[in-house]
Structure formats: C-alpha cells, structure tokens
Amino acid sequence: MADEFKEVTTNSWGNRIGSSFKGIIFGILLFIGAFPLIFWNEGRSIDSIKTLDEGRSLVVDVASEQVDPSHNGGLVHIFGNAITNDVVKDQFFGVQENALKLKRTVEMYQWKQNKDSKVRENLGGSETTETTYSYQKIWSEEPINSAQFKKPEGHENPVMPYATETYSATNITIGTFKLTDPFINQINTFENYPLSLQNFEAMDSDLKKLFVLSGNSFFHGDPSNPQIGAIRVSYRIIKPTQISVVGKQADNMIQTYYTKNGNINLLGLGNVSAESMFGSAESESTSITWALRLMSFFLMWIGLFMVFGPMKTLGDTVPFIGSILGVGIGLVAGVVSLVLSFATIAIAWIVYRPLIGILLFVLAGGFLFSGLNIIKGRLQTRELGSGPIN
C-alpha cells in the first residue's frame, strides 16, 4: 500500500478575490524589479565583452618552467602540470592523501515528502484543490526537516550529525608558478577515491564502533538493509593534472588580472590555447546573459498577470469565461513584457553601442506591432464566431 494521503480543500470565491487583490502589490514589485535586473544584466554583459576583448589583445604565452621578469604584472597564458606537496586530510575520519583536493560526501537515509496538487474551478468562482502527499525513503546529502511535513508522524528524520566537506591544498604550482585561490577554486575534476582497510584503521577508535567499511564507503547501519538514519560516507579526489591558466604574473605567482571593466582568471583542463579559453569565457558569459534576460522577462510577465489577476477571478464565476480571460490577460502581459524587455535592453546598449541599441528598439517596435495584430485577429475571430447564423 502506498505511503500517502489526500487532502481536499475548497477556497471560496470571496477569498480568491481578496487574495488576487493582495497579489496586485506583489505583482507590481515583480514588474518593477525586472527593469533594474535587465539593466544590470546588460551592463554586466557589456563589461564582460570589453574585459575579454582587452584580455585577448594583451595575453602572452609564457613557459611554466621559469619566471621571466619582463612579463611581471602582465597577462600571461601558462600550461603545465598542477601539482602539490601538501597532504589534504579529513581530520574527523582520518582519510588523507597527497592531492589537490579531497571531498567527503556524507549522505543520510531519510524520508522525503512529495506533493501533487490538482485544482478544479467550480461554478460560482470557488476552487477545489485535491492535494496528494506521498513519502519515500531516499539518500540525501542535505538534511530534510520532517517537522515541516504535512504528516510528520511516522516520517521523523533524525538530526544529520556530519556534513559534506571539501579539503583543498593551499600550495598548488604549475612549474615555477604558484596558483592563487581564484584558480584553485576552479579545479573540480573529482574522481572516485577507493577507501581501503588502511583508511578504516586510521579512523578514530570511537568512530570505528559506529561505522563499518562497506564497498567504497564508511557505513553507519546495516548496508544490506538501511533504515532511516543510516549514514554513508564516501570520498572523491583530484590528483595532479594538466591545466592551462590565464592570469596576472606577479613574480612567481599567478593572480587575478584586473581591467577597467572586470577581471580575468581563466582555467582550462589540459593544453588549451588562450584563444580557446577566451572563447569559452565568452560563451559562458553569453549563456548567463540570456538566462537572466529570460528570468527578467518572466518576472515581468508574471507581475503583469498578477496585477490583472482580479479580472480573471471575477470571470471565474463561470469557469470557461475565466479561462478565456486568463488566456487574454496572459497574451497581453506577454506581448507588453516582451516589448518592454527589448526596450530596456536597448536603452542599456545604446549608451555603449548605439547601432545595436537602435536595432533592438526596432525589434521592440516589431514585436509590439505583431503582438497587437495577433490580439486584434483573435478578437475579430471571436466576434465572427459569436455573430448570427443565417
């Protein structure tokens, strides 16, 4: 039998009207907040383009085997083996290794609540919501607070006693150059670290009473039949590896290079040319720019929809009328949001690159014209459909 239960609630039309009017304030905040987000994002994008263009024109390839003082303070590209003499250690469980990084992953067997809701609109404007809560047992790195479950009885999760941690070497070099933290933080090529009996024997004696070595993890509980509260601890490691970096040469150190519009600290795995590294950085920046543009557009769209939400709720006294109003409001809000998004982007760009800004204004006008024609066509179709039949 499935571990779940259902809850049925009805929200009256009056309550829905009240909530929709309250939603107007939140909708206005979302709508207004989208504009500075768009403007900031475009400024960030422009600064990123200028920074990478400047870096591409200044970078110089240098050998990692020796320090050339003539490049001190300049932007350099270096390739070589990232190595360290440090021993990274998990003091708690006693695992240690000569490596760039060591990551301890802690998972606990816990209850997880799933929620699935279905809403039905009723004649008269009320809504009936049927919510199904189901519970399953999962392994999770994050503690799940069972006190917030709809039905916590029988689904209690214990406190998670340990957490996932990453231990990093502080002295990592490429040839004669030492890497600083902005570069070390980008090295994330983890691979599985096989635990051995030797690792288990190095563990604190009190912990050895609580854990067993099972496969590739330290296990608290019965590995063949885990119960809620069981814990497994596994490790991943980054061994010395070939990397390429672009940064500022400061004597025998590689640091972040600062420009007027931003900073440069690029890292790639293997032997990667400076041009390829700048190309990857541009692609990443472009992806972030478009993701934030879409986010801003949807914030604006949702905000406008919430502002006009009471109109839909008023129409919900007859469900199909409310649905029609919802589609219409969503369409109008979408067109207006798209136009305003492009216009705001254009304003930001026109300051730095007028031709692109003007082009975006033209596109915004085109979207507005097309959107108005679509809405007009829908209205005309509806009027013809409701006319007399001869």
Secondary structure, 3 states (H helix, E strand, C coil): CCCEEEEEEEECHHHHHHHHHHHHHHHHHHHHHHHHHHHHHHHHHHHHHHHHHHHHHHCEECCCCCCCHHHCCCEEEEEEEEEECCCEECCCCCCEECCCEEEEEEEEEEEEEEEEEEEEECCCCCEEEEEEEEEEEEEECCCCCHHHCCCCCCCCCCCCCCCCEEEECCCEEECCEEECHHHHCCCCCCEEECCCHHHHHCCCHHHHCCCEEECCEEEECCCCCCCCCCEEEEEEEECCEEEEEEEEEECCEEECEECCCCEECEEEECCCCHHHHHHHHHHHHHHHHHHHHHHHHHHHHHHHHHHCHHHHHHHCCCHHHHHHHHHHHHHHHHHHHHHHHHHHHHHHHHHHCHHHHHHHHHHHHHHHHHHHHHHHHHHHHHHHHCCCCC
